[in-house]
Amino acid sequence: MPRRPAAARLLADVHDEVVACRACPRLVAWREQVAAEKRAAYRDDEYWGRGVPGFGDPAARILVVGLAPAAHGANRTGRVFTGDRSGDFLFAALHRVGLANQPEATGRDDGLALTDVFITAPVKCAPPANKPTPDERVACRPFFTREVTALDRVRVVVVLGQIGYVAAAAEFGLSPRPAFGHGVEAPMEGGRTMLCSYHVSQQNTFTGRLTEPMFDAVLLRARELAAGA
């Protein structure tokens, strides 16, 4: 995989600005309240309690798009999709298909490395009830736009859930936008492809709406499309 020093610099700039951002009072208040009150299981942890930037390979050809950090997941660990059951499901799958060096993601210093994949979300702070407002989505969009711009090798965008799909479709200019559904593929300009998956939430994985074989199939298809680009 080629080195991408320019992309890495641009992503580092976004990283620093996301971490320092206090633009949305409701989100700032919530993320800091959660970090102060903590969940009993994590009472000895030092919560991150700030904006959570994307993470992964600056040379990625596959972009994975979620929604927002989880209150006791990434808002605790400081790395997207890390430290909760959704992340456990996601990173185990990435490891099975050869896109991550290990199946576990527990914290920023756990040695996890992604190959050919970058993971992000259009909203960078944990929202109450996992529901950012329209204004909060608008305020956060420039960060997402800059990540997408820096990741100029991306050929496949894997969207996790309807909200991530809408955000990514707007960013990549996908129009008309096919109805969301698991496994739906939508060709985009420049030979790119958008792939839809149900979100890796506990609600979906615990009920069997999204199974490991179903999600592995989406990631394997993403690898196939990226390799053929």
N, C-alpha and C positions, 0 to 999 in steps of 0.2 A: 504494500500500500504506500503511495507517495506521501512524502511529508507535505504539510500544508501550513507553513509558518504564518502566512498572511491571514488565513482563516482562523488559526489559533489565536492570533493577536486580536482580531475582531471579536471573537467569542469571549476572550478574556476581558475585553472592554465592556461587553454586555454583562458578563458575570458580575463585575464590580459595581456596575450601575444598578443591576437588579438587587443585589445585596443591600445597597445603600438606599433604595427607593422607599419613600414614605408618602407616595402620592394619594393613596386611597385611605382615608381615616378609618373607615369601618374595618378594612382588612388589617391595617396595622394594629388596631385595638384588639382584634380577635386573635391574630397570630401571637401577640405579646401576652394576652391573657392566658391562652393555652400554654405558652412556654412557662408562665409563672405558676399556674395552678397544677399542671402536669397530670398525667394519668398515673394511678398508683403503681402500675407495673414498671413505670419508667421514672419513679420519684428520685432516683439517684443520678439520672441522666441530666446533662446540661443541654437544654433545648436550643436549637438554632434560632427560631423565632424571628426570622427575617425572610426576605424574598428568596426564592429558590430558582436559580438559573438552570438552563439545560446542561446536559452532561453527555460526553461520549467522544467519538472519533471525529476530529475536524475534517478528515478526508472521507467522511461517511457518504455512501451512496444510498443508504436507507435512513429515513427520518421517521421516528415514532412519536406520535403526538397524542398526549392525554388531555386532561382538563386543567387540573390545578393540584398543588401539593395537598397531601392529607395532613390533618391537624396534628396527629401523633405519629405520622410517618415522616415525610420529607420536612415538615415544619420542625420536627425534632432532630433529624439527622443532618439536614442541610443539603441533601442530594435527592434529586427527583426520583420518585418511586422507590425510595429506599427506606426500609424499616417498618413495613407493614405487609399485610397478606397479599395485597395487590402486587406489590413489588416482588414478593417471594415468587408469585406465579409468573410474572413477567421475566425476571432474570433467570429463573430455572429454565424457561423456554428458550431464551436467547442462548443459554449455555448448551442446551440439547442440540440446537441447530448450528452451533459453531460460531456464534457471534459475540459470546462473552467468555472470558477465561475461567469463570467460576460460577456456580449456580446460586450463591448466596450474596445478598447485598445488605449489610448491617449498618454501615456508616461510611463517612467520607474517606477514612483511612484503612479500609478493609482489603485493599489490593485489587478491587474489581477494575477490569479494563474491558472496553467494548471495541470490537473490530468491525469497521464498515457501518456502524450504527451510531446515531446521535438521538437522544431522547429529550423531549422538552414538552412544555405545556403552554397554551396561550395565556393562561393566568398564572402569575408567579407567586402569589401568596395564598395560603390556606383560607378559603372562604367559609363563613358560618354555614352549616348544613350542606357543605359542598356546592353551594349555589352562588356564584358571583353575579353581581348585577350587570345589566347591559353597560352602564357607565364604567364599571370596573374593568370589563372586558375591553372596552375602547381605550381606557387609559393604559392598559398593559400591552396592547397590540404592537406598539412600536418595538418593544423588546423582541417579540416573536418575529416581527418582520426582519429585524436586523440579524437574528439567528439564521433565518431562512436565506437571507442574502449572503451571509458568510459561508453557508454550506452549499457552495455552488456546484458540487459534484453530485448532489442528491438526484437520484433517478426514481426512487420509490418512496412514497409517503404512506406509512401505515397509521391509520387513524383509529383510536380506541374510543368508540362510542359516538353518539350523534353530535354532541356539542363539539368535540374535537374535530369531527368531520366538517361541520359548518365553518369553524374557524379556519381550518386548513384549506378548505375549498375557496374561501374568500381570499386567503393569502396567495394561493397559487392560481387564482383566476379560473377555477373550474366552473364553467357555465355552458350549457345547462348542467345542473347537479343531479345525478341519478338519486333515487330514493335510497336512503341508508339501509344496509342489511349486511349481515355477516358474510364475508367472502366476496362482496361486490367489488368489482374492479372498474375504475374509471380512467380512461386515457386522458392525458393532459398535453398541453403544448410542449414542444421540445422533446418529445419522446418519453416524458415522465408518466408515471402511473400512480393513481391513488388506490390503496387497498383498504377496505373497511373490515373492522373486527369489533365484535362486542367488547365492551370495556372489561378489563381484568379485575373488576371489583369483586369483593367477597359475595355480594348479592348474586353475581352471575356465575362465579366459579363454584360456590358452595351448593348452588341449586342445580348445577349441571347445564345451565344455559350455555356456558362456555367451558369446554373441556380441553384438556391438554392436547389431544389429537387435533381438535378444531383450530386451536391457536397455533400449534406447530405448523399446520398446513398453510396458514397465512404467512408465517415467517419464512417458510421454505419457498413459497411462491415469491415473496419479496426478494429473497436471495437470487432466485432464478431470473427474475426480471432485471435486477441490478447487474448481474453478471452478463446479461445479454445486451445491455445498453452500450 
